[in-house]
Amino acid sequence: MKGDFGSMVWVNDKEGHEYVCTVDRKHDKAKDISDLSEEEKKTCMDVNILVGTERW
């Protein structure tokens, strides 16, 4: 990532929680949080914090 904004992806963990993360271009098709590097995982935010628990 090194100063690059990279790409935003929506990924899930094993429990089905959704996260939005900033990733290097090589991971811009990732669907599972385990596919991300440790550095990328640090950028992830739980989607429920952003939009609440209700679906729209």
C-alpha positions in Angstrom: 0.0 0.0 0.0 2.9 2.4 0.7 1.0 5.7 0.4 -1.4 4.4 -2.2 -5.1 4.4 -1.3 -5.4 1.0 -3.0 -8.8 -0.4 -3.5 -11.8 -0.8 -1.2 -13.2 -4.3 -0.8 -16.0 -5.8 1.2 -15.0 -9.1 2.9 -16.4 -11.5 5.4 -14.9 -13.5 8.3 -15.7 -17.1 9.2 -18.6 -15.9 11.4 -20.1 -14.0 8.5 -19.4 -10.5 9.7 -18.9 -8.0 6.9 -15.9 -5.6 6.8 -14.8 -2.9 4.4 -11.0 -2.7 3.9 -8.4 -0.8 2.0 -6.2 -3.3 0.1 -3.4 -3.5 -2.4 -4.5 -3.9 -6.0 -3.5 -7.6 -6.0 -6.3 -8.3 -3.4 -9.0 -6.1 -4.9 -11.1 -9.2 -5.7 -10.8 -10.7 -2.2 -14.0 -11.9 -0.6 -12.7 -13.4 2.7 -10.7 -11.5 5.3 -8.2 -14.4 5.6 -7.1 -13.5 2.0 -5.7 -10.2 3.2 -2.3 -9.3 4.6 -1.9 -8.3 8.3 -1.3 -4.7 7.1 -4.6 -4.7 5.1 -6.5 -6.3 8.0 -5.6 -3.3 10.1 -7.5 -1.0 7.7 -10.7 -3.0 8.0 -13.8 -1.6 9.6 -16.9 -3.5 10.7 -19.7 -2.6 8.3 -22.3 -2.7 11.1 -20.5 0.2 12.8 -20.8 2.2 9.6 -24.4 1.4 8.6 -26.0 -0.1 11.7 -27.4 -3.5 12.1 -30.5 -2.9 9.9 -30.3 -3.9 6.3 -31.5 -1.4 3.7 
